[in-house]
Amino acid sequence: MYKSDFPIFKNNPNLVYLDSAATSQKPQSVIDAIKDYYENYNSNIHRGIYKISEQATDAYEKTRKKIAKFINAKSEKEIIFTRNTTESINLIAKTWGKENVKAEDKILISEMEHHSNILPWQQLSGEQNICLRYINVRDHKLDIQRAEAEINETKPALLAITHVSNSLGTINPVKKLAEIAHKNGGMILIDGAQSVPHMQVDVQSLDADFLAFSGHKMLGPTGIGVLYVKEEILKKMNPFLTGGGMIKSVSRFETEFADHPYKFEAGTPDIAGTIGLSAAIDYMNTIGIERIETHERNLTKYALKKLSGLSEVTILGLPFSEDRAGVISIVVDEIHPHDIAQLLDENNIAVRAGHHCNHILMKDVLKVTATTRISFHIYNDENDIDRFVESLKSIMTKIKR
Ligand SMILES: Cc1ncc(COP(=O)(O)O)c(C=O)c1O
């Protein structure tokens, strides 16, 4: 029903797109908003004393307000624009982490983290002699009891955890984890790359200290990401990159930085990207995030049911439940995921095959080299899943013959 809002499906009428966890498609309104900026008021922000620059500045700052509202931040000053989730997490590791996590302190992450939420902490732990520890994944979910015992015992300075696994679709109890981390004097960073685009994420209700997400996975353009930081923490943070646009005054050997959030946005930002993201949030708000969540939940239930009828297919992740988002990884007996993805592509069905930037989860926990992954957004329907399952069945028959 929403497919017609997305020009890619008009231009590729036969396309079944099941790779929204990698990046989502963009509605016409997002493409139009970017085009409108470039065609009608392209100019740099915050500096120009002329109409179109004021218009661009206004659009940029309105997006900040819109995002704050979308995730229920207390203030738009808590919203920093980055390039993507990866840069948002790196920003925290290289500013707050570097200054606040001391030698012998602990950072706790999990075995289901995307590499973007592992490497910055690995690097920091190497540089500062910090102990990096992992919450185990058992039966495709976090071992919360052991995690709780570990947090109580080791009191990590930071718990950095994904809200939704990009391979398993498991939704982690981040609110409960935030409570445990805070009780023990630590902070929590939530990787919202796979949650913010698909479900209500309320930073105040979760009591998140840091939240990172990407515009391109939530119907917006590539190149724009978001970092939320609680204002009381942000006030004490030093800048990440330095240069133009983030200063109050500069003398030969000293600089007075601008207030947050500008202090963290050095150089010309992705103005068109924020304008596109603003249109994406408008689009999602018009539908309603609850409706998006319900739609994807129904598709997940439908897909799990159909796939569970195939004896050669092993479904990874939890059975259908409240803790299961619209990401489904499968392994097919004796057929490599890359072969499956390639053969599906012959039928115009786009799925992802590989390790999904989850080496630790794949190698150490699931003991597989790769999976075939399907993932949804609002434009998917049951027909997409039917075509995927039918094609998968014919691939299995053909290869086995
Ligand atoms: C859970 C998770 N975290 C982080 C990322 C990195 O996002 P980006 O490449 O937009 O920085 C992804 C991307 O797939 C993801 O799924």
The ligand as an SDF file (V2000), in Angstrom:
LIG
                    3D

 16 16  0  0  0  0  0  0  0  0999 V2000
   23.2420   -2.5970   14.6650 C   0  0  0  0  0  0  0  0  0  0  0  0
   24.0370   -1.7290   13.7430 C   0  0  0  0  0  0  0  0  0  0  0  0
   24.9150   -0.8590   14.2480 N   0  0  0  0  0  0  0  0  0  0  0  0
   25.6320   -0.0430   13.4770 C   0  0  0  0  0  0  0  0  0  0  0  0
   25.5190   -0.0830   12.1090 C   0  0  0  0  0  0  0  0  0  0  0  0
   26.3560    0.8390   11.2800 C   0  0  0  0  0  0  0  0  0  0  0  0
   25.5300    1.7510   10.6020 O   0  0  0  0  0  0  0  0  0  0  0  0
   26.1850    2.7710    9.5610 P   0  0  0  0  0  0  0  0  0  0  0  0
   26.8730    1.9340    8.5410 O   0  0  0  0  0  0  0  0  0  0  0  0
   25.0290    3.5360    9.0300 O   0  0  0  0  0  0  0  0  0  0  0  0
   27.1390    3.6000   10.3420 O   0  0  0  0  0  0  0  0  0  0  0  0
   24.6330   -0.9860   11.5250 C   0  0  0  0  0  0  0  0  0  0  0  0
   24.5420   -1.0970   10.0570 C   0  0  0  0  0  0  0  0  0  0  0  0
   24.0530   -2.0240    9.4980 O   0  0  0  0  0  0  0  0  0  0  0  0
   23.8660   -1.8280   12.3630 C   0  0  0  0  0  0  0  0  0  0  0  0
   23.0250   -2.7110   11.8530 O   0  0  0  0  0  0  0  0  0  0  0  0
  1  2  1  0
  2  3  1  0
  2 15  2  0
  3  4  2  0
  4  5  1  0
  5  6  1  0
  5 12  2  0
  6  7  1  0
  7  8  1  0
  8  9  2  0
  8 10  1  0
  8 11  1  0
 12 13  1  0
 12 15  1  0
 13 14  2  0
 15 16  1  0
M  END
$$$$
